[in-house]
Amino acid sequence: MKFLLRFITCGSVDDGKSTLIGRLLYDTKTILDDQMSALESDSRKVGTQGANIDFALLVDGLAAEREQGITIDVAYRFFATERRKFIVADTPGHEQYTRNMVTGASTADAAVILIDARKGVLVQTRRHSYLCALLGIRKVVLAVNKMDLLGWDADLFAEIVADYRAFADSIGLEDVTPIALSGLTGEGVVAAAPGFDQPTLLEWLEGVEVGDDTTAQPFRMPVQWVNRPNPEFRGYAGLIAAGTVLAGDRVRVLPAGRESRVARIVAMPADLAEAAAGQSVTLTLEEEIDVSRGDVIVAADSPAEVADQFEATVVWMDEDALSPGRSYLLKAGARMATAQVTAIKHRVNVNTLEKLAAKRLELNDIAVCNLSLDRAIAFEPYETSRDLGGFILIDRITNRTMGAGMIRFALRRADNIHWQAIDVDREARAAMKGQKGAVVWLTGLSGAGKSTIANLVDKRLHALGRHTYLLDGDNVRHGLNRDLGFTEEDRVENIRRVAEVARLMADAGLIVITAFISPFRAERRTARERMAEGEFLEVFVDAPLEVAEARDVKGLYAKARAGTLKNFTGIDSPYEAPEAAEIVIDTTTVSAVEAAERIVKRVLEG
């Protein structure tokens, strides 16, 4: 049995989570450990000596903070009994804070799901239960709270339990222990509940067995740090996620697949002959092979899988929607990769478990998606390993955590598609044309002058004997992108396709000029990163909205103002101006001819 138990309390608003935690803290006469204060992720403190906690003041204080609108992430509390130590994550019950519940549940061993006996099973009860199942929590207490207000009615309790079990069975939560209790009085929490033959909540928490026997699984250790204090020592440090390792064992380093033997298992105060799951160690290898942070050292005869395309369940945790095709940073353990959601297969209605079609994911949405990474990573399905199967998605500009995900399996296409070696490379193609392939990316509002300037640049370079091609926004939508509209998702896909075409053309040695509004920084950054260093030239064709609208050569602003053209950039869809474009052209002071000459000069210099 694990001596430290991490558990989460969750449920709907006002089900009594904070009251319940206050009762546990008060009745266990606990003293909060100052060293655990780092686990606190909000400003709330229970900073008094546990033996002297005024229970009423504690509960009232927590309620008052919510009434004052204090931002709540996840409040972690630490308490202990003679039998066990506990870390409890108190997550808010409002639907808009589902992301906070996911944060708390991601490291929890067990869950206490509260139900107000007067209200029964609610929408948030189902949502939180579904998330617990999704995140691999298998030990659950169904805490039917406020039973004292209903005279400890056993029949009503049975009805609530039956209703909940029907839903729990449908989502795979099989180990559910129902407990009738009152967080306010402590009955069912630390004292016996009148008329009920059941363990108290504290007895259940002290005795529950959690966790799989990870030491029986194949050896897995993600590398968190490469330790090389001197030329004679090179070690690879990390927390063993599964299995055991012995000095002399044959191991494989993923994703590269190189093999070696373990020379030493370095730990304090002395080397070990053997180490197991849960231990932090440093391994040295007999052969000098390339190992980096984020690699995974595994048993050579039973390696983890490696892939760059997956089906995964994604919980979206940001107010900015997820759009397929947009690039995010994916962090899985210590490994970072660039990732795109290539398809949303379906969104899940957690109340009915119905599978719904979706083109985007909004805050708190849960969906099954296909992911594509820019590199292969070692992984295991989340249900096998939280460490190797879980990931987060990060905004590449703001570094905000946007979503969390659980890998289900590698897509078969990831095994069936491989890079084909080609003898004629980009340098050879460029040399034949006597130039260097490049992409000149013009961005700006509609009417800023992009197409006019791009056409002049194309003509001038052609006259100079350069091999060019012009990709114009309207022209591309007549063919390659004729199936796309103007929603944010379609705009993201529009630029993704254009960036891929531009990259291929530049690979062929062409100078590619593009003229697209391309309103979002994230997609322009993705286009840049598809190119080799120094081969992407971003040109911001800058014109104030009122100037661009006054030109309105195509009549698009008039349609947008009239409401007949939706999602038009500058009117009801945002434009994110470049922050560090190589060239900025103010078309209110610079003519199209002058602008074209500036761009041509820069291209010829590059």
C-alpha positions, 0 to 999 in steps of 0.5 A, a space after each residue: 500500500 502506498 504510504 502517500 495517497 493523492 486524491 481529488 475532491 470534485 462535484 457540483 457547486 455547493 456540494 460541500 467539498 471545502 466543508 468536507 476537507 475542513 472537517 478532515 483537517 480539523 478532526 485529524 488535528 493536523 499541522 500543515 507542513 510548511 514544506 508542502 506550501 509549494 504545492 499550493 497553486 492559489 492564494 488560499 492558506 490554511 496556515 494555523 496550527 491544526 489542533 487549534 483550527 476553528 472549523 467554522 472560520 475555516 469553512 466560512 473563509 473558503 466560501 468568502 473567497 469564492 464570493 469575492 471572485 478570487 481566481 481559483 486554480 487547484 487548492 492542494 491541502 496536506 494532512 496526515 494520520 498515523 497510518 498515512 499521509 495525504 495530499 488532497 486537491 480541492 477543485 472548484 465545481 463550476 463547469 468553467 473550471 473543468 480544466 482545474 479539475 483535470 489538473 488536480 486529477 492528472 496526478 491523483 490516485 483516487 477520487 472523492 466525488 461529492 453529491 448533495 443528497 438533496 439534489 442527486 446526480 447532476 451534470 457536473 457529477 457526470 462530467 467529473 466522473 467521466 474525467 476521472 475515468 478518462 484520466 485513469 482514476 479507478 478508486 472512487 468514493 461516492 460521497 453522498 453529503 448533507 444526509 443529516 438534512 434528510 434524516 439519514 434516509 437510507 432509501 433515498 441514499 440507495 436511489 442516488 447510488 443506483 442512479 450513479 452506478 448506472 452511469 459509472 458502469 457505462 464509463 468503466 468506473 467499477 470500483 465505487 464505494 458509496 458513503 453516506 456522510 455529513 461534512 458539517 457534522 463529521 458523521 460518515 467522515 470520521 465518525 460512524 453514520 447513524 443507521 449505515 453499515 459502512 466505513 467512514 471516509 477517513 477509514 476508506 482513505 487510510 485503507 484503500 489500495 491504489 496503483 498498479 504494480 509498475 515494477 512488474 512492467 517492462 523497464 522505462 525511464 524518461 531522461 530528464 537530465 544529461 549529467 556530464 560534470 567532467 569528460 570521464 563521466 556521462 550519466 542520464 538522470 530520471 525517475 523510473 516510470 516502470 519496471 526494474 533495471 540492473 547493472 549490466 542490463 541491455 537497454 535501448 534508447 528511444 526514439 533513435 533505437 540505439 542499444 547499450 548496457 547499463 554500466 552503473 546505477 548512480 544514486 546517493 549515497 552509493 551505487 545500486 545493483 538494482 533500481 525500480 519504479 518510483 526511484 530517481 537514479 542516474 544511469 551510465 552506459 557502457 557504450 558512448 551513444 547519443 542520449 538527450 533530454 526527452 529520450 526514453 531508456 527502455 528494456 532492449 527486449 521489450 521496448 516502448 512504441 515509437 511514432 509521430 501520429 496518434 489518436 488521442 483524447 484531448 481536453 481543451 482548457 483555453 478560451 481560445 478555441 482549438 483549430 485543426 491545422 494550427 501548430 502547438 507545442 506538445 510536451 510529453 514528459 521532458 520531450 517537446 515537439 511541434 504538433 497539429 490536430 489534423 482531424 477532430 474525429 468526434 466531440 464527447 457529450 459527457 452527459 449522454 456520452 453521445 459522439 458529436 461532430 465538431 470543427 473546433 474545440 471550445 473551452 472544456 470540450 473533450 474530443 477524440 482527435 488525430 495528432 501529427 508531430 514533427 518528430 517521432 516520440 517514444 510512447 505507451 497508451 495512457 491506460 498503460 502509462 500516465 508518464 509515457 501516454 500523457 501530454 499537454 498542448 502549449 501555445 507557441 507564442 504565449 506559452 499558455 497551456 491550452 489543452 491536455 491529452 491522453 494517447 490512445 494508440 499510434 495511427 497505422 499510417 505512421 507505420 506505413 509511411 516513410 521518408 524516401 531518399 532522393 538523390 537530387 536535393 534542393 541545393 542541386 535544383 537551386 544550383 541549376 537555376 543559379 539562385 537560392 530557393 526562398 519564400 517572400 510572404 506578404 501579409 496585411 489587411 485586405 486592400 493594403 496592397 499585397 497583390 499589387 506589390 507581389 505582382 510587381 516583385 514577380 515581374 521585376 525578378 522575372 525580368 532579371 532572369 530569376 525563376 519565380 512563382 506567385 501564389 495569390 490568395 484569391 487565385 489559390 481559392 479557385 483551385 487548391 483551396 476552393 473547398 474552404 470558407 472563411 471561418 477561423 478553422 478554414 483560414 488556418 487550413 488555407 494557410 497550412 496548405 499554402 505553406 506546404 506548397 510554397 515549401 515544395 516550390 522553394 525546395 525546387 529552387 524557385 523564389 515563391 512570392 505569396 500574397 495572403 491576408 494570413 491573419 494569425 501569427 501562429 500560422 505565419 510562424 508555422 510557414 516560416 518554420 517549414 523553410 530552411 534558416 534564412 529562406 523565409 522573408 516576411 513582408 508586412 504590408 501595413 495600412 490602417 483599417 480606415 485606409 484599406 477600407 476606403 480603397 475597397 477595390 473588391 467591395 468586401 468591406 462594404 459586404 462585411 459592414 452590411 453583414 453579408 460577409 461574415 468572419 472578415 478580417 478587420 471587421 469581425 475577425 482579428 488581424 494579428 500584425 507581425 511582431 518582427 517582420 523582415 520588411 515593413 511597408 507603410 503603403 500610406 507613404 511608400 508607393 507600390 513600385 518603391 515597395 517592390 524595389 525594396 523587396 527585390 533588393 532584399 531578395 537579391 542580397 539574400 
